[in-house]
């Protein structure tokens, strides 16, 4: 699908010197959309134009949502610009924003199994988990052909949840499936008191996107930035030199990652980028 004509594009850096990866829901986009949050996002949008030109920043969204879902939200919230690249559906799809359209990255897509194969393996995993007392509930509204098969696991008690989540990982591993487990974010429209369980091709996911994009642009991942708010962002944050949770992150993520901003949403991204890019410039 083409980007909306109402949403602009960031200038492409002449030479990419660093890459910035940002989760979308409740990291870049605050769903509450208060006047203060909108002002902060517009300040970040303006700064990213400067950073692209001055610092060689390549900026992208890395999200569990589908491309259609991201674009609906972008238009509904009046976003002013699109990123340079967009990794959707937990990194199983990668697009560059170029010449007014989303162009699939053929290098990334090459070799990924088709959605029907992943769906069949995920169905086997769900049956096995149900047999072993771990019920999963399918998530609605996933587009046809997706390579991410998403379910909810409703939390019970801490001991049982730990055991059940470990079993989900083991069953996925036996079937050569990737799996992403993270506490749901009600602020982004998820149900209360449950986990996202996303089955996907092995080697995909947000860490895989970081490694691929950095390698494609000759950037050391130690020089890259990443921002997120939940458990499914932690591998992405750990894969870069400057991985930061925004201050409105989930408690699960806060317990598991050492670097949490004092600021929320785009305030955190703007503060950390300004500080980090000044350091890079002085080195």
Secondary structure as the mmCIF struct_conf table of DSSP 4:
data_model
#
loop_
_struct_conf.conf_type_id
_struct_conf.id
_struct_conf.beg_label_comp_id
_struct_conf.beg_label_asym_id
_struct_conf.beg_label_seq_id
_struct_conf.end_label_comp_id
_struct_conf.end_label_asym_id
_struct_conf.end_label_seq_id
HELX_LH_PP_P HELX_LH_PP_P1 UNK A 2 UNK A 4
TURN_TY1_P TURN_TY1_P1 UNK A 5 UNK A 6
BEND BEND1 UNK A 7 UNK A 7
STRN STRN1 UNK A 8 UNK A 9
HELX_LH_PP_P HELX_LH_PP_P2 UNK A 10 UNK A 13
BEND BEND2 UNK A 14 UNK A 15
STRN STRN2 UNK A 18 UNK A 22
TURN_TY1_P TURN_TY1_P2 UNK A 24 UNK A 24
STRN STRN3 UNK A 25 UNK A 25
TURN_TY1_P TURN_TY1_P3 UNK A 26 UNK A 28
STRN STRN4 UNK A 29 UNK A 29
TURN_TY1_P TURN_TY1_P4 UNK A 31 UNK A 32
HELX_RH_AL_P HELX_RH_AL_P1 UNK A 35 UNK A 55
STRN STRN5 UNK A 57 UNK A 62
BEND BEND3 UNK A 64 UNK A 65
HELX_RH_AL_P HELX_RH_AL_P2 UNK A 67 UNK A 76
TURN_TY1_P TURN_TY1_P5 UNK A 77 UNK A 78
STRN STRN6 UNK A 81 UNK A 82
BEND BEND4 UNK A 84 UNK A 84
STRN STRN7 UNK A 85 UNK A 88
HELX_RH_3T_P HELX_RH_3T_P1 UNK A 89 UNK A 91
TURN_TY1_P TURN_TY1_P6 UNK A 92 UNK A 92
STRN STRN8 UNK A 93 UNK A 98
TURN_TY1_P TURN_TY1_P7 UNK A 99 UNK A 100
STRN STRN9 UNK A 101 UNK A 104
HELX_RH_AL_P HELX_RH_AL_P3 UNK A 106 UNK A 109
TURN_TY1_P TURN_TY1_P8 UNK A 110 UNK A 111
HELX_LH_PP_P HELX_LH_PP_P3 UNK A 112 UNK A 114
HELX_RH_AL_P HELX_RH_AL_P4 UNK A 115 UNK A 131
TURN_TY1_P TURN_TY1_P9 UNK A 132 UNK A 133
STRN STRN10 UNK A 137 UNK A 138
HELX_LH_PP_P HELX_LH_PP_P4 UNK A 139 UNK A 139
BEND BEND5 UNK A 140 UNK A 140
HELX_LH_PP_P HELX_LH_PP_P5 UNK A 142 UNK A 143
TURN_TY1_P TURN_TY1_P10 UNK A 144 UNK A 145
BEND BEND6 UNK A 147 UNK A 147
STRN STRN11 UNK A 148 UNK A 154
HELX_RH_AL_P HELX_RH_AL_P5 UNK A 158 UNK A 174
TURN_TY1_P TURN_TY1_P11 UNK A 175 UNK A 176
STRN STRN12 UNK A 177 UNK A 183
HELX_RH_3T_P HELX_RH_3T_P2 UNK A 186 UNK A 188
TURN_TY1_P TURN_TY1_P12 UNK A 189 UNK A 189
HELX_LH_PP_P HELX_LH_PP_P6 UNK A 190 UNK A 191
BEND BEND7 UNK A 192 UNK A 193
STRN STRN13 UNK A 194 UNK A 201
TURN_TY1_P TURN_TY1_P13 UNK A 202 UNK A 203
HELX_RH_AL_P HELX_RH_AL_P6 UNK A 205 UNK A 216
TURN_TY1_P TURN_TY1_P14 UNK A 217 UNK A 218
HELX_RH_3T_P HELX_RH_3T_P3 UNK A 221 UNK A 223
STRN STRN14 UNK A 225 UNK A 228
BEND BEND8 UNK A 229 UNK A 230
HELX_RH_3T_P HELX_RH_3T_P4 UNK A 231 UNK A 233
HELX_RH_AL_P HELX_RH_AL_P7 UNK A 234 UNK A 238
TURN_TY1_P TURN_TY1_P15 UNK A 239 UNK A 239
BEND BEND9 UNK A 240 UNK A 241
STRN STRN15 UNK A 242 UNK A 245
TURN_TY1_P TURN_TY1_P16 UNK A 247 UNK A 248
HELX_RH_AL_P HELX_RH_AL_P8 UNK A 251 UNK A 256
BEND BEND10 UNK A 258 UNK A 258
STRN STRN16 UNK A 260 UNK A 260
BEND BEND11 UNK A 262 UNK A 263
HELX_RH_AL_P HELX_RH_AL_P9 UNK A 265 UNK A 282
#
